[in-house]
């Protein structure tokens, strides 16, 4: 069962399961991907602790979902070409 990408997902879990999220986080200036707290902090906690407002947090989540979906579509197309 896929993980739900929302403000309650642990940052470490997000990065591990959805590598496309890293680029989005970098685009927003969220550069502490390798931080030791990433295993204990949710995406919402991390974003708010780094000064993001609620609207920006919602936009980050939306952009991560789009990036993950685009990556999944590219992978499906790549696998279809192999067949």
N, CA and C of each residue as an Amber inpcrd file, in Angstrom:
protein
   249
   0.8440000  -1.1850000   0.0000000   0.0000000   0.0000000   0.0000000
   0.8820000   1.2390000   0.0000000   0.6750000   2.1560000  -0.9500000
   1.5140000   3.3490000  -1.0150000   1.2940000   4.2630000   0.1930000
   2.3260000   4.9710000   0.5390000   2.2320000   5.9320000   1.6330000
   1.4400000   7.1450000   1.1710000   0.7620000   7.7710000   2.1010000
   0.0550000   8.9990000   1.7890000   1.0130000  10.1620000   1.9760000
   1.0830000  10.9940000   0.9670000   1.9290000  12.1780000   1.0520000
   1.0760000  13.2970000   1.6180000   1.3730000  13.6210000   2.8560000
   0.6650000  14.7100000   3.5210000   1.5800000  15.2960000   4.5940000
   1.0820000  16.2340000   5.3400000   1.9080000  16.9190000   6.3420000
   2.3580000  15.9910000   7.4620000   1.7360000  14.8320000   7.6070000
   2.0640000  13.9110000   8.7010000   3.0920000  12.8470000   8.3310000
   3.5150000  12.8020000   7.0840000   4.5220000  11.8170000   6.6930000
   5.8800000  12.2430000   7.2700000   6.6230000  11.2690000   7.7750000
   7.9570000  11.5650000   8.2820000   8.8570000  11.9460000   7.1020000
   9.6940000  12.9350000   7.2870000  10.5540000  13.4090000   6.1990000
  11.4340000  12.2740000   5.6750000  12.0340000  11.5200000   6.5600000
  12.8830000  10.4100000   6.1370000  12.1210000   9.3840000   5.3260000
  10.9060000   9.0900000   5.7400000  10.0490000   8.1360000   5.0300000
   9.6860000   8.6770000   3.6410000   9.3960000   9.9660000   3.5730000
   9.0630000  10.6150000   2.3140000  10.2200000  10.4880000   1.3270000
  11.4070000  10.8220000   1.7800000  12.5930000  10.8010000   0.9260000
  12.9340000   9.3780000   0.4830000  12.8400000   8.4560000   1.4010000
  13.1570000   7.0640000   1.0960000  12.2070000   6.4780000   0.0570000
  10.9260000   6.7640000   0.2030000   9.9180000   6.1570000  -0.6650000
   9.5880000   6.9760000  -1.9100000   9.8670000   8.2630000  -1.8680000
   9.5520000   9.1530000  -2.9870000  10.7420000  10.0720000  -3.2680000
  11.7870000   9.5560000  -3.9070000  12.9830000  10.3680000  -4.1670000
  12.6990000  11.6540000  -4.9420000  11.6400000  11.6690000  -5.7370000
  11.2880000  12.8840000  -6.4920000  10.9760000  14.0500000  -5.5530000
  10.6550000  13.7530000  -4.3100000  10.3450000  14.8040000  -3.3380000
  11.5650000  15.6550000  -3.0090000  12.7430000  15.0730000  -3.1120000
  13.9710000  15.7900000  -2.7420000  14.1400000  17.0490000  -3.5810000
  13.9840000  16.9210000  -4.8840000  14.1510000  18.0780000  -5.7620000
  13.1480000  19.1750000  -5.4110000  11.9190000  18.7980000  -5.1270000
  10.9000000  19.7820000  -4.7610000  11.2940000  20.4890000  -3.4640000
  11.7220000  19.7210000  -2.4850000  12.1280000  20.3290000  -1.2210000
  13.2930000  21.2890000  -1.4340000  14.2590000  20.9070000  -2.2560000
  15.3850000  21.7970000  -2.5580000  14.9100000  23.0850000  -3.2120000
  13.9320000  22.9750000  -4.1120000  13.4070000  24.1580000  -4.7960000
  12.7970000  25.1540000  -3.8120000  12.2930000  24.6530000  -2.7130000
  11.7020000  25.5200000  -1.6900000  12.7320000  25.9530000  -0.6410000
  13.9840000  25.5880000  -0.8560000  15.0190000  25.9810000   0.0930000
  15.0770000  25.1110000   1.3300000  14.4760000  23.9520000   1.2620000
  14.4520000  22.9990000   2.3750000  15.6410000  22.0640000   2.1670000
  16.8140000  22.4590000   2.6990000  18.0610000  21.7620000   2.3880000
  18.5310000  20.7960000   3.4640000  17.7370000  20.5540000   4.4710000
  18.2040000  19.6850000   5.5580000  17.6980000  18.2550000   5.3810000
  17.7300000  17.7710000   4.1590000  17.2290000  16.4420000   3.8330000
  17.9560000  15.3690000   4.6450000  19.2430000  15.4990000   4.8040000
  20.0270000  14.5020000   5.5300000  20.0930000  14.7550000   7.0230000
  19.3510000  15.7130000   7.5080000  19.3580000  16.0660000   8.9300000
  18.9240000  14.8620000   9.7690000  19.5290000  14.7130000  10.9310000
  19.1820000  13.6070000  11.8210000  17.7430000  13.6330000  12.2830000
  17.1250000  14.8090000  12.2580000  15.7240000  14.9020000  12.6820000
  14.7520000  14.3850000  11.6290000  15.2290000  14.1700000  10.4120000
  14.3070000  13.7710000   9.3440000  13.5930000  12.4590000   9.6360000
  14.1710000  11.6410000  10.4990000  13.5240000  10.3780000  10.8630000
  12.4610000  10.5740000  11.9360000  12.4980000  11.7140000  12.5960000
  11.6010000  11.9570000  13.7370000  10.6680000  13.1360000  13.5380000
  10.7980000  13.7930000  12.4060000  10.0240000  15.0010000  12.1670000
   9.1250000  14.7980000  10.9500000   7.9010000  15.2670000  11.0560000
   6.9940000  15.1660000   9.9210000   7.2930000  16.2890000   8.9320000
   6.7900000  16.1310000   7.7350000   6.9530000  17.1620000   6.7220000
   6.3690000  18.4770000   7.2250000   5.2150000  18.4070000   7.8370000
   4.5870000  19.6140000   8.3660000   5.4280000  20.2750000   9.4420000
   5.9230000  19.4880000  10.3710000   6.7570000  20.0390000  11.4390000
   8.0210000  20.6750000  10.8730000   8.6560000  19.9810000   9.9440000
   9.8920000  20.4960000   9.3530000   9.6780000  21.7950000   8.6040000
   8.6380000  21.8310000   7.7960000   8.3650000  23.0410000   7.0190000
   8.0140000  24.2210000   7.9300000   7.1550000  23.9810000   8.8890000
   6.7530000  25.0680000   9.7890000   7.9140000  25.5320000  10.6610000
   8.7680000  24.5950000  11.0670000   9.9320000  24.9540000  11.8780000
  10.9350000  25.7880000  11.0830000  10.9110000  25.6480000   9.7680000
  11.8190000  26.4170000   8.9210000  11.1570000  27.6650000   8.3460000
  10.0520000  28.0830000   8.9350000   9.4390000  29.3530000   8.5780000
   8.4240000  29.3300000   7.4550000   8.0610000  28.1640000   6.9820000
   7.0320000  28.0940000   5.9390000   5.6850000  28.3810000   6.5850000
   4.8270000  29.1080000   5.8860000   3.4710000  29.2970000   6.3970000
   2.5970000  28.1380000   5.9080000   1.3750000  28.0960000   6.3890000
   0.4680000  26.9800000   6.0440000   0.2230000  26.8910000   4.5400000
   0.0640000  28.0440000   3.8940000  -0.1910000  28.0410000   2.4480000
   1.0040000  27.4720000   1.6850000   2.2030000  27.8180000   2.1030000
   3.4020000  27.2920000   1.4430000   3.5280000  25.7980000   1.6950000
   3.2410000  25.3650000   2.9090000   3.2650000  23.9360000   3.2230000
   2.3120000  23.1740000   2.3050000   1.1080000  23.6960000   2.1250000
   0.1440000  23.0510000   1.2250000   0.6710000  22.9960000  -0.2010000
   1.3460000  24.0630000  -0.6450000   1.9050000  24.1080000  -2.0010000
   3.0510000  23.1040000  -2.1370000   3.8860000  22.9760000  -1.1100000
   4.9720000  21.9930000  -1.1220000   4.3950000  20.5910000  -1.3050000
   3.3730000  20.2660000  -0.5330000   2.7470000  18.9410000  -0.6190000
   2.1690000  18.7100000  -2.0080000   1.4880000  19.7070000  -2.5350000
   0.9080000  19.5990000  -3.8840000   2.0070000  19.3710000  -4.9250000
   3.1000000  20.1290000  -4.8280000   4.1930000  19.9900000  -5.7940000
   4.8970000  18.6390000  -5.6680000   5.0320000  18.1360000  -4.4490000
   5.6270000  16.8120000  -4.2620000   4.7480000  15.7470000  -4.9100000
   3.4580000  15.8300000  -4.6960000   2.5390000  14.8550000  -5.3020000
   2.6330000  14.8810000  -6.8300000   2.7320000  16.0850000  -7.4050000
   2.8600000  16.2020000  -8.8620000   4.1700000  15.5850000  -9.3450000
   5.2540000  15.8620000  -8.6390000   6.5600000  15.3220000  -9.0300000
   6.5760000  13.8070000  -8.9330000   5.9870000  13.2690000  -7.8840000
   5.9380000  11.8110000  -7.7080000   5.0950000  11.1830000  -8.8110000
   3.9440000  11.7710000  -9.1060000   3.0780000  11.2370000 -10.1620000
   3.7820000  11.2750000 -11.5170000   4.4890000  12.3620000 -11.8030000
   5.2090000  12.4770000 -13.0710000   6.3100000  11.4200000 -13.1470000
   6.9960000  11.1950000 -12.0610000   8.0420000  10.1750000 -12.0270000
   7.4760000   8.7830000 -12.2440000   6.3280000   8.5220000 -11.6570000
   5.6880000   7.2160000 -11.8350000   5.2510000   7.0200000 -13.2850000
   4.7550000   8.0710000 -13.9160000   4.3460000   7.9760000 -15.3220000
   5.5560000   7.7270000 -16.2270000   6.6700000   8.4120000 -15.9500000
   7.8820000   8.1840000 -16.7300000   8.3600000   6.7380000 -16.5840000
   8.2760000   6.2130000 -15.3680000   8.7090000   4.8350000 -15.1280000
   7.8090000   3.8450000 -15.8640000   6.5030000   4.0860000 -15.8550000
   5.5740000   3.2160000 -16.5860000   5.8940000   3.2350000 -18.0730000
   6.1620000   4.4250000 -18.6170000   6.4740000   4.5340000 -20.0400000
   7.7900000   3.8140000 -20.3480000   8.7610000   3.9380000 -19.4700000
  10.0500000   3.2740000 -19.6730000   9.8690000   1.7600000 -19.6620000
   9.0730000   1.2630000 -18.7370000   8.8410000  -0.1790000 -18.6440000
   8.0530000  -0.6930000 -19.8550000   7.1320000   0.1160000 -20.3620000
   6.3530000  -0.2920000 -21.5200000   7.2400000  -0.4100000 -22.7510000
   8.2450000   0.4520000 -22.8530000   9.1760000   0.3890000 -23.9900000
  10.0110000  -0.8800000 -23.9610000  10.2690000  -1.3910000 -22.7760000
  11.0850000  -2.6020000 -22.6480000  10.3380000  -3.8390000 -23.1180000
   9.0440000  -3.8110000 -23.1110000   8.2480000  -4.9890000 -23.4760000
   8.1720000  -5.2080000 -24.9310000
